[in-house]
């Protein structure tokens, strides 16, 4: 039978050797139990070290009397904890932690063995000490309740409400915090009360990982009461997200109001804490549902648009093929035998093709009943990205988007159509990256008048010949038969807003890009009132022309340019042909032309841009746009640059009348441009 052990001696020997370890482990466990925060300049171990040291001395010097004497030593500790804003249950957890530490250290010294006598002695010492500390705590509490009954009642009320209240002095010292503040923050605020917020509050915010709704760390200077003291005014609705030690996240709303003395001096500030976690979670759920709805809407919009364009392309191709077949057969008959009726039939067929194209363009005009407004480009790009994100990322090989938005300003356009345009350009760029990758979307200001939206992919670069015909609505593309038709419609849409849509290969590496260039909206400055001597407006003198003899035809389509030159040559004009806008500019510099016929859509420079260059060089020259596109939505500033617009197939008689005029005006059969606004600037108010 083993000999009975002297528990007093065993525990005394343990504390003589491991007094510092017991103190350190006790402080560590206490911090974990009561969520104690490390505050600079505040030593949590010191009061614990004094109690352990006194227990070791009593066990060594007084033996069994230590069980009776040590609780008396601990009694003052309960009073100290009251002044430090500890709760009674915190005291219990504190002494329970001491019991666990003593048992752990003893077992470590004795190969995991704890004799029943030692375990009983430790339990008796600890719980007698706890009872003594609790009695001191309760006595002081009772005294305080009697002495400050009103304060006790108020404390009780404040403990039950859901709003936490914190009081701060003028120097930033936190003088009072109700219990709900600790509950809402998830850590006791007793370490903060009585200290300067800059020293005591920062560790608390770090422990709960406090941050703004944007994800940025929440600093002490962001606290409403700090701002209220600094700004000397109320601060409302500051939101903070925290992660409590229990693992749950919370969203708190805080407000602060400065407190003034009767003399008008600032005394401090009151800050409230309110739990908005449930409201924030509901808001996130609604935003998520709304985002999913927008993504579904974007997918439906894209599929509906592509299906409609595919049907339109199929019907148009069928009708045009019928007309072209008739043309080929009649040309064959004409080659075998000349008859006037063959020419008349050819002319009728050409007219029918023109009517079909007009109907297609009319369809495009009807489906774009726009409501122009000032549209912020960056905001629209973000909205379009949210609509397209599901189609981009929820695939076997996702495509992600990098935004580099330069806040270029606003354009005059229909907001819904502009957003739809960006969505479809994003999806068109995505389709070029079957293995996934990244799209880069950038916006920037070209100059005070223009801005650029660029959507660059990582797909293979376009062959040069494909870039030339990418926007041809009748181009055959087995992979995506509706893409070119859609791009042609999109380009026409952008042109109606006074801009241009192009595609280009990346200059430094793989990939290509869609580039949208649009006129910026600029603030309109009212014109100063005219002086009395200038009150009468003088009518502008009409532009006068020499007799037209030398004509420059600019068209990237070789057959169109040659036929135009041949027809005009037979009418007696001296005609030069340029297949490239830059070549045309060079020819215009080298010799004088009386007139220019410009194709509206060319790869490197549009006819409208070329007209602006030519008008600047030769203000009196006759300029006309020749196009197969509908120009009813064209920018008025662009239309003001030219003297006439001719639709393909062109009426040669009307063209001859136009070129033969001797004064400003338009030939019969041409579409007259509207009155000029400012020739050198796009008019962003009309599209």
C-alpha distance (Angstrom), angle and dihedral (degrees) to the residues before:
residue distance angle dihedral
X1 . . .
X2 3.84 . .
X3 3.81 118.5 .
X4 3.78 118.1 -104.0
X5 3.81 113.4 -103.8
X6 3.78 124.4 -129.7
X7 3.79 101.1 -120.3
X8 3.84 93.8 -167.6
X9 3.80 92.5 55.7
X10 3.83 93.2 43.1
X11 3.79 93.6 51.5
X12 3.81 91.7 42.7
X13 3.80 91.8 53.6
X14 3.79 90.3 48.5
X15 3.82 93.7 53.2
X16 3.82 92.5 45.6
X17 3.83 88.9 58.2
X18 3.81 102.8 32.4
X19 3.80 105.1 29.6
X20 3.82 94.0 122.4
X21 3.84 93.6 44.8
X22 3.81 91.0 51.2
X23 3.80 90.5 50.3
X24 3.81 93.0 48.4
X25 3.83 94.9 47.6
X26 3.82 91.4 44.5
X27 3.81 91.5 53.7
X28 3.81 90.8 47.2
X29 3.80 93.6 50.7
X30 3.78 92.0 43.6
X31 3.81 90.7 53.9
X32 3.80 90.1 51.6
X33 3.81 93.6 45.2
X34 3.81 97.7 50.5
X35 3.83 98.7 26.1
X36 3.80 89.6 -116.0
X37 3.81 113.3 -172.5
X38 3.80 125.2 -137.1
X39 3.79 105.8 -116.0
X40 3.82 119.3 -171.7
X41 3.83 110.8 -110.1
X42 3.82 93.8 16.0
X43 3.84 117.3 108.6
X44 3.78 111.7 -157.1
X45 3.82 93.1 -177.1
X46 3.81 98.4 57.9
X47 3.85 99.3 79.6
X48 3.81 89.9 42.0
X49 3.81 91.4 49.4
X50 3.83 90.9 53.6
X51 3.82 92.0 52.4
X52 3.83 94.4 47.1
X53 3.79 91.2 46.2
X54 3.80 91.2 50.8
X55 3.82 91.0 48.4
X56 3.81 91.2 51.8
X57 3.85 91.1 49.9
X58 3.80 93.7 48.8
X59 3.83 93.4 48.2
X60 3.80 90.7 50.7
X61 3.83 98.5 42.5
X62 3.81 105.2 28.2
X63 3.79 103.8 29.3
X64 3.79 112.9 -168.3
X65 3.81 91.8 7.5
X66 3.81 87.4 70.6
X67 3.84 88.8 79.8
X68 3.82 88.6 61.5
X69 3.81 99.4 35.7
X70 3.81 103.1 44.0
X71 3.86 95.1 64.2
X72 3.82 87.8 57.2
X73 3.79 89.5 53.8
X74 3.81 90.2 50.1
X75 3.81 93.8 49.4
X76 3.80 93.0 87.2
X77 3.79 89.2 52.8
X78 3.82 89.9 67.8
X79 3.81 90.3 54.6
X80 3.82 90.6 49.3
X81 3.77 91.7 51.3
X82 3.81 90.3 52.6
X83 3.79 90.8 56.6
X84 3.83 88.6 48.6
X85 3.83 90.4 57.1
X86 3.83 95.1 -111.7
X87 3.78 116.8 159.0
X88 3.85 120.9 -126.9
X89 3.80 90.3 -110.6
X90 3.80 88.6 54.3
X91 3.81 88.8 60.7
X92 3.79 90.7 52.5
X93 3.80 92.1 49.8
X94 3.81 89.1 48.0
X95 3.81 94.8 57.9
X96 3.79 92.5 39.5
X97 3.80 87.0 57.7
X98 3.83 89.8 52.3
X99 3.81 90.4 53.5
X100 3.81 91.5 51.0
X101 3.82 91.8 48.4
X102 3.81 94.5 49.2
X103 3.81 91.8 49.4
X104 3.83 91.2 46.4
X105 3.82 94.8 50.2
X106 3.82 92.9 43.5
X107 3.81 92.0 51.2
X108 3.80 90.1 49.0
X109 3.84 90.1 55.4
X110 3.82 93.9 46.9
X111 3.80 102.7 44.8
X112 3.79 93.3 -97.6
X113 3.83 94.6 -51.4
X114 3.83 119.8 128.7
X115 3.80 115.4 -177.5
X116 3.83 115.4 -137.7
X117 3.80 90.2 -122.3
X118 3.82 91.9 56.7
X119 3.80 93.5 44.5
X120 3.83 90.2 50.1
X121 3.81 92.3 48.8
X122 3.81 92.0 50.3
X123 3.80 91.9 48.8
X124 3.81 92.3 48.1
X125 3.82 93.2 48.8
X126 3.79 94.1 46.8
X127 3.77 99.2 46.0
X128 3.82 94.2 42.6
X129 3.81 86.6 53.5
X130 3.79 91.4 48.0
X131 3.80 91.5 50.9
X132 3.79 91.2 49.7
X133 3.84 92.8 48.8
X134 3.80 91.2 46.5
X135 3.81 91.0 51.4
X136 3.80 91.3 52.7
X137 3.78 90.7 46.6
X138 3.82 92.1 50.3
X139 3.81 93.0 46.9
X140 3.78 92.5 54.2
X141 3.78 91.2 43.6
X142 3.79 90.5 52.4
X143 3.78 91.0 48.5
X144 3.78 91.5 49.1
X145 3.80 91.1 48.2
X146 3.78 91.0 53.4
X147 3.77 94.0 43.8
X148 3.78 96.2 43.5
X149 3.77 103.4 26.6
X150 3.79 94.5 154.2
X151 3.79 91.2 50.5
X152 3.79 89.9 49.0
X153 3.79 91.8 51.7
X154 3.79 90.9 48.3
X155 3.81 89.9 48.1
X156 3.78 89.5 52.3
X157 3.80 91.7 50.2
X158 3.79 93.6 46.6
X159 3.79 89.8 49.1
X160 3.80 90.8 60.6
X161 3.81 101.0 46.4
X162 3.79 120.8 89.6
X163 3.80 94.9 -130.6
X164 3.80 118.2 85.6
X165 3.79 118.8 -142.6
X166 3.79 126.5 -156.1
X167 3.81 126.6 -175.5
X168 3.81 121.8 -153.8
X169 3.80 128.8 -170.7
X170 3.77 125.2 -133.1
X171 3.82 92.1 -94.7
X172 3.82 92.3 52.4
X173 3.81 96.2 -98.8
X174 3.82 112.5 147.1
X175 3.81 104.2 -132.1
X176 3.80 101.6 174.5
X177 3.81 140.7 11.7
X178 3.81 126.4 179.8
X179 3.82 119.8 -131.0
X180 3.83 93.3 -106.0
X181 3.82 87.9 65.9
X182 3.80 89.0 62.6
X183 3.81 91.6 44.7
X184 3.78 93.0 49.8
X185 3.81 94.6 45.1
X186 3.80 91.9 44.4
X187 3.83 93.5 -132.2
X188 3.82 131.2 77.2
X189 3.79 112.6 -92.5
X190 3.84 93.0 -156.2
X191 3.80 89.2 100.3
X192 3.80 89.0 58.1
X193 3.81 98.3 46.8
X194 3.77 111.8 92.8
X195 3.80 95.9 19.9
X196 3.78 137.6 90.9
X197 3.80 110.3 -88.4
X198 3.81 92.3 -132.2
X199 3.83 89.8 62.1
X200 3.81 104.4 32.2
X201 3.82 105.0 31.4
X202 3.82 98.1 50.9
X203 3.87 94.2 68.4
X204 3.81 89.9 48.7
X205 3.81 92.2 52.9
X206 3.80 89.7 47.4
X207 3.82 92.8 49.8
X208 3.82 93.2 52.4
X209 3.85 91.7 41.0
X210 3.81 91.1 -124.9
X211 3.80 115.2 -161.8
X212 3.77 142.0 161.4
X213 3.81 122.7 -102.1
X214 3.82 86.6 -99.2
X215 3.82 90.6 59.8
X216 3.81 96.7 -107.6
X217 3.82 117.0 134.7
X218 3.79 114.6 -93.2
X219 3.82 110.6 -124.3
X220 3.79 130.3 -159.7
X221 3.80 88.1 -111.7
X222 3.82 88.8 60.7
X223 3.81 92.1 61.3
X224 3.82 110.5 113.7
X225 3.81 94.4 -129.0
X226 3.83 90.8 53.6
X227 3.80 90.3 50.2
X228 3.82 92.1 44.0
X229 3.82 90.5 54.2
X230 3.79 91.2 46.4
X231 3.81 97.6 43.2
X232 3.84 94.9 33.6
X233 3.78 91.1 -135.7
X234 3.81 140.5 89.0
X235 3.81 120.1 -75.5
X236 3.82 116.6 -156.9
X237 3.77 138.7 -168.6
X238 3.82 102.7 7.6
X239 3.82 108.4 168.9
X240 3.80 124.0 -151.0
X241 3.82 130.4 -179.4
X242 3.82 117.1 -150.7
X243 3.81 137.0 179.7
X244 3.80 110.2 -139.7
X245 3.83 120.0 -145.7
X246 3.80 87.9 -111.3
X247 3.80 88.3 66.6
X248 3.80 100.7 -109.8
X249 3.79 122.5 119.4
X250 3.78 123.5 -133.2
X251 3.79 136.5 -169.8
X252 3.80 113.6 -144.2
X253 3.78 127.9 -166.8
X254 3.80 115.2 -151.4
X255 3.79 133.1 -170.6
X256 3.80 132.1 176.6
X257 3.79 136.0 -161.2
X258 3.82 125.6 -167.6
X259 3.82 117.8 -121.8
X260 3.82 118.1 -138.3
X261 3.80 130.8 -157.6
X262 3.81 119.4 -127.0
X263 3.79 88.3 -103.5
X264 3.79 89.9 58.8
X265 3.80 95.6 -104.2
X266 3.80 119.6 137.4
X267 3.82 109.5 -109.1
X268 3.79 103.4 176.0
X269 3.79 142.4 -68.8
X270 3.80 140.2 -87.1
X271 3.81 118.8 -141.0
X272 3.80 126.8 -168.3
X273 3.81 128.8 -155.2
X274 3.82 121.3 -154.0
X275 3.80 127.2 -179.6
X276 3.83 109.6 -123.8
X277 3.81 96.2 166.0
X278 3.79 95.7 116.2
X279 3.79 92.2 46.3
X280 3.82 91.4 47.5
X281 3.81 91.7 49.3
X282 3.80 91.2 50.7
X283 3.79 90.0 48.5
X284 3.81 91.0 51.1
X285 3.79 90.4 48.7
X286 3.80 90.9 50.7
X287 3.82 91.4 47.1
X288 3.79 90.2 49.5
X289 3.81 91.4 49.4
X290 3.79 90.9 46.6
X291 3.80 90.9 48.8
X292 3.79 90.9 50.6
X293 3.79 89.8 48.6
X294 3.80 90.6 52.1
X295 3.81 90.9 48.2
X296 3.79 90.5 50.9
X297 3.79 89.3 46.9
X298 3.79 89.8 51.7
X299 3.79 92.1 50.2
X300 3.79 91.7 47.9
X301 3.79 90.7 46.0
X302 3.80 92.3 51.3
X303 3.80 94.4 46.5
X304 3.79 92.7 46.1
X305 3.79 91.9 48.0
X306 3.80 94.2 47.6
X307 3.79 91.9 45.8
X308 3.82 91.0 50.3
X309 3.79 92.0 46.7
X310 3.78 91.0 47.5
X311 3.80 91.3 52.4
X312 3.79 90.9 45.9
X313 3.80 91.7 49.0
X314 3.81 91.6 48.9
X315 3.82 93.8 49.3
X316 3.80 93.3 44.5
X317 3.81 92.5 47.5
X318 3.82 91.2 49.9
X319 3.82 92.8 51.5
X320 3.80 94.2 43.9
X321 3.80 92.0 48.5
X322 3.80 89.2 54.3
X323 3.81 91.1 51.9
X324 3.81 92.8 44.8
X325 3.80 90.5 50.4
X326 3.82 89.8 54.2
X327 3.82 89.7 47.9
X328 3.80 92.7 51.9
X329 3.81 93.1 48.1
X330 3.81 92.9 48.9
X331 3.80 91.9 46.8
X332 3.82 87.9 52.2
X333 3.82 90.1 53.1
X334 3.79 90.6 45.8
X335 3.80 91.1 52.8
X336 3.81 90.7 52.9
X337 3.77 97.5 44.1
X338 3.79 131.5 2.7
X339 3.78 114.5 -129.2
X340 3.84 127.1 160.3
X341 3.80 91.0 -132.2
X342 3.81 89.8 61.9
X343 3.82 90.2 58.1
X344 3.79 91.4 46.9
X345 3.80 90.4 51.5
X346 3.79 90.8 49.2
X347 3.78 90.1 51.4
X348 3.82 91.5 50.6
X349 3.81 91.2 50.0
X350 3.80 91.5 51.0
X351 3.81 89.1 50.5
X352 3.82 90.0 51.4
X353 3.81 91.0 51.7
X354 3.79 89.1 49.9
X355 3.81 90.5 51.5
X356 3.81 90.7 50.3
X357 3.80 91.4 51.8
X358 3.82 89.6 47.6
X359 3.80 90.1 53.3
X360 3.80 90.7 50.6
X361 3.77 89.7 50.4
X362 3.78 90.7 46.3
X363 3.80 88.0 53.9
X364 3.78 88.8 53.0
X365 3.80 92.0 50.0
X366 3.82 92.3 48.7
X367 3.79 93.5 50.8
X368 3.77 92.4 51.1
X369 3.77 101.8 60.7
X370 3.75 92.5 157.3
X371 3.75 132.7 -162.5
X372 3.79 102.0 -154.1
X373 3.78 118.5 -149.4
X374 3.78 138.1 152.2
X375 3.82 102.6 -77.4
X376 3.81 120.3 -164.1
X377 3.79 104.5 -134.3
X378 3.82 99.3 -152.5
X379 3.80 93.1 48.5
X380 3.81 91.4 48.8
X381 3.81 91.1 49.5
X382 3.82 90.5 53.5
X383 3.82 91.6 48.6
X384 3.81 91.1 48.2
X385 3.80 90.6 49.9
X386 3.81 90.8 53.8
X387 3.81 89.7 51.2
X388 3.79 92.5 49.1
X389 3.81 99.1 36.9
X390 3.79 94.8 92.7
X391 3.82 92.6 51.4
X392 3.80 90.3 45.9
X393 3.79 102.1 45.6
X394 3.81 106.3 25.4
X395 3.78 96.6 75.0
X396 3.79 137.3 97.1
X397 3.81 87.6 -99.9
X398 3.82 105.9 29.7
X399 3.77 124.9 -152.2
X400 3.80 118.2 -144.8
X401 3.79 127.5 -161.7
X402 3.81 128.3 -134.0
X403 3.81 113.2 -158.6
X404 3.80 122.7 -150.8
X405 3.79 101.8 173.7
X406 3.78 116.5 178.7
X407 3.83 98.2 -171.1
X408 3.83 93.4 -117.7
X409 3.81 93.6 172.4
X410 3.80 133.0 -121.6
X411 3.80 138.4 -35.4
X412 3.79 130.3 -155.6
X413 3.80 105.3 -109.9
X414 3.78 144.5 112.3
X415 3.83 105.0 -75.9
X416 3.82 95.9 -145.7
X417 3.81 93.9 46.5
X418 3.80 91.9 46.4
X419 3.80 91.2 50.6
X420 3.81 89.9 47.7
X421 3.80 89.9 49.5
X422 3.83 91.8 54.8
X423 3.83 91.9 45.9
X424 3.78 92.6 53.7
X425 3.81 93.9 44.4
X426 3.83 88.3 52.6
X427 3.80 91.2 51.1
X428 3.81 92.1 44.5
X429 3.81 89.1 52.8
X430 3.82 89.9 46.7
X431 3.81 91.5 55.4
X432 3.81 88.7 61.7
X433 3.85 91.0 62.8
X434 3.80 106.6 61.9
X435 3.79 91.6 166.9
X436 3.82 93.8 50.7
X437 3.78 127.1 -115.5
X438 3.77 138.5 146.3
X439 3.78 134.5 -50.8
X440 3.79 119.8 -151.6
X441 3.81 116.6 -149.1
X442 3.79 117.4 -170.3
X443 3.79 133.6 175.6
X444 3.78 125.2 -169.4
X445 3.78 143.4 154.4
X446 3.79 115.2 -100.8
X447 3.81 92.1 -168.4
X448 3.80 135.9 -41.6
X449 3.82 89.9 -66.6
X450 3.83 104.7 42.3
X451 3.79 141.4 42.0
X452 3.81 132.7 -168.7
X453 3.81 133.0 -141.9
X454 3.81 113.1 -165.0
X455 3.83 126.4 -171.2
X456 3.82 110.3 -171.5
X457 3.80 124.8 -173.2
X458 3.81 134.0 -167.7
X459 3.80 95.7 -127.7
X460 3.80 125.6 118.9
X461 3.81 114.7 -68.3
X462 3.78 118.1 -100.2
X463 3.79 117.8 -105.0
X464 3.78 109.6 -110.2
X465 3.80 93.3 -114.7
X466 3.82 91.0 51.0
X467 3.81 92.0 53.5
X468 3.79 88.2 56.9
X469 3.81 93.7 56.3
X470 3.81 100.3 30.4
X471 3.82 92.6 108.6
X472 3.80 94.9 42.5
X473 3.84 103.6 120.9
X474 3.83 93.0 -151.3
X475 3.81 97.5 46.2
X476 3.79 113.5 128.2
X477 3.79 113.1 -122.6
X478 3.83 113.0 169.1
X479 3.82 92.3 -166.6
X480 3.81 96.7 53.1
X481 3.80 110.9 4.9
X482 3.80 93.3 178.9
X483 3.84 96.6 48.8
X484 3.79 98.3 85.2
X485 3.79 91.7 45.2
X486 3.78 89.9 51.2
X487 3.81 92.0 47.3
X488 3.80 89.9 50.1
X489 3.82 90.3 52.0
X490 3.81 90.4 46.0
X491 3.80 91.9 50.6
X492 3.81 90.3 50.1
X493 3.80 88.6 50.0
X494 3.81 92.2 52.8
X495 3.80 91.2 45.4
X496 3.81 89.6 55.0
X497 3.79 86.4 59.0
X498 3.79 89.7 53.4
X499 3.80 96.0 -102.6
X500 3.78 141.7 97.5
X501 3.81 136.4 -115.9
X502 3.80 117.0 -153.1
X503 3.79 139.6 163.3
X504 3.78 125.6 -139.0
X505 3.77 140.5 169.3
X506 3.79 118.7 -108.0
X507 3.82 109.0 -95.3
X508 3.81 95.0 -142.5
X509 3.78 111.1 37.1
X510 3.81 142.1 -20.7
X511 3.77 124.0 -28.3
X512 3.76 138.0 53.5
X513 3.78 136.8 -123.9
X514 3.77 143.4 -140.1
X515 3.80 109.2 -136.1
X516 3.81 122.1 -160.7
X517 3.80 115.2 -168.0
X518 3.82 117.1 -170.7
X519 3.81 137.6 168.7
X520 3.78 113.8 -102.4
X521 3.78 123.5 -124.5
X522 3.76 109.5 -115.9
X523 3.77 128.0 -170.0
X524 3.77 110.5 -94.8
X525 3.80 111.6 -126.6
X526 3.82 112.1 -151.9
X527 3.77 114.3 -117.2
X528 3.82 114.7 -112.5
X529 3.82 114.7 -104.4
X530 3.81 112.5 -94.8
X531 3.78 119.4 -102.8
X532 3.80 114.5 -110.5
X533 3.76 90.9 -104.5
X534 3.82 90.1 55.0
X535 3.80 99.0 42.9
X536 3.79 93.6 107.8
X537 3.81 111.2 76.9
X538 3.76 114.0 -136.5
X539 3.81 114.5 -143.2
X540 3.80 113.4 -115.2
X541 3.79 113.5 -107.2
X542 3.82 112.1 -110.6
X543 3.76 116.9 -106.7
X544 3.82 110.2 -104.2
X545 3.78 126.2 -151.3
X546 3.75 136.8 -158.5
X547 3.76 117.0 -124.5
X548 3.77 104.4 -72.6
X549 3.79 114.8 -115.7
X550 3.82 109.3 137.1
X551 3.81 114.6 59.7
X552 3.82 129.1 -178.5
X553 3.85 116.3 -152.8
X554 3.83 114.4 -160.8
X555 3.80 116.7 -170.5
X556 3.82 130.8 137.5
X557 3.82 89.5 -147.1
X558 3.82 104.6 87.5
X559 3.80 96.9 -157.1
X560 3.81 93.4 49.1
X561 3.81 92.1 48.5
X562 3.83 94.5 47.5
X563 3.80 94.5 46.7
X564 3.82 91.1 48.2
X565 3.81 90.4 50.6
X566 3.80 92.3 47.5
X567 3.81 94.0 49.7
X568 3.82 93.1 46.8
X569 3.80 91.0 45.0
X570 3.80 90.3 57.4
X571 3.83 87.8 52.1
X572 3.82 89.4 59.0
X573 3.80 101.9 -99.0
X574 3.79 124.7 133.9
X575 3.80 102.0 -126.4
X576 3.82 131.9 -168.6
X577 3.82 122.7 -172.3
X578 3.83 128.5 -144.9
X579 3.79 121.5 -176.1
X580 3.80 94.1 -170.1
X581 3.85 129.3 50.9
X582 3.81 92.7 -134.8
X583 3.79 91.0 52.2
X584 3.81 87.9 49.0
X585 3.81 91.2 54.1
X586 3.79 90.6 50.2
X587 3.83 91.6 49.7
X588 3.83 90.4 47.9
X589 3.80 90.3 54.1
X590 3.82 93.7 49.2
X591 3.80 97.6 51.1
X592 3.78 140.2 10.7
X593 3.80 120.0 -101.1
X594 3.78 124.9 -170.5
X595 3.79 95.7 -150.9
X596 3.81 143.2 6.8
X597 3.81 130.6 -152.3
X598 3.80 108.4 -156.3
X599 3.80 129.4 -165.2
X600 3.82 107.7 -131.2
X601 3.82 98.2 -141.3
X602 3.80 119.0 48.9
X603 3.82 128.0 151.2
X604 3.81 102.6 -117.9
X605 3.81 101.8 27.8
X606 3.78 130.6 8.8
X607 3.79 121.5 -124.7
X608 3.81 88.8 -113.0
X609 3.81 91.9 56.9
X610 3.81 90.6 46.1
X611 3.82 89.6 50.0
X612 3.79 89.6 55.0
X613 3.82 90.5 53.3
X614 3.81 93.4 46.9
X615 3.79 93.5 45.0
X616 3.81 90.0 54.2
X617 3.82 90.3 52.5
X618 3.81 98.7 40.3
X619 3.83 113.7 21.7
X620 3.85 93.0 177.6
X621 3.81 98.3 50.2
X622 3.81 122.0 110.8
X623 3.80 110.4 -113.5
X624 3.81 126.3 -174.6
X625 3.78 133.6 175.8
X626 3.80 117.2 -136.8
X627 3.80 111.5 -162.4
X628 3.74 145.1 152.6
X629 3.81 91.2 -148.3
X630 3.78 128.3 94.7
X631 3.82 109.9 -104.7
X632 3.80 101.1 -174.7
X633 3.78 90.9 106.8
X634 3.79 94.8 41.5
X635 3.78 119.0 129.4
X636 3.82 110.9 -89.3
X637 3.79 92.6 -136.5
X638 3.81 89.1 58.1
X639 3.80 92.8 47.5
X640 3.79 89.9 50.2
X641 3.81 89.6 62.3
X642 3.83 93.9 66.7
X643 3.79 134.7 55.6
X644 3.81 97.3 -140.4
X645 3.79 144.1 0.2
X646 3.83 120.6 -140.2
X647 3.79 122.2 -162.2
X648 3.79 121.7 -141.4
X649 2.99 127.0 -87.9
X650 3.80 82.3 54.1
X651 3.81 126.2 -139.9
X652 3.82 102.7 -129.1
X653 3.79 93.1 -161.9
X654 3.80 92.5 55.0
X655 3.79 90.1 46.4
X656 3.83 90.9 51.9
X657 3.81 90.6 49.6
X658 3.78 89.9 50.9
X659 3.81 94.8 50.1
X660 3.84 92.7 44.0
X661 3.81 95.4 57.5
X662 3.77 118.2 114.0
X663 3.82 98.4 -159.2
X664 3.80 136.0 39.7
X665 3.79 114.4 -70.5
X666 3.74 139.8 89.5
X667 3.72 131.4 -83.5
X668 3.76 120.4 -111.6
X669 3.78 110.5 -91.1
X670 3.81 95.0 27.9
X671 3.79 123.0 109.8
X672 3.82 107.3 -111.8
X673 3.78 116.1 -136.4
X674 3.82 118.2 -122.5
X675 3.81 120.6 -103.3
X676 3.78 112.0 -66.9
X677 3.76 120.5 -102.9
X678 3.81 107.8 -178.9
X679 3.82 112.4 -21.5
X680 3.77 96.6 -156.5
X681 3.82 98.2 46.2
X682 3.79 132.4 56.0
X683 3.78 112.3 -113.0
X684 3.79 101.3 -130.0
X685 3.79 93.3 -169.7
X686 3.79 97.2 68.9
X687 3.79 127.5 51.1
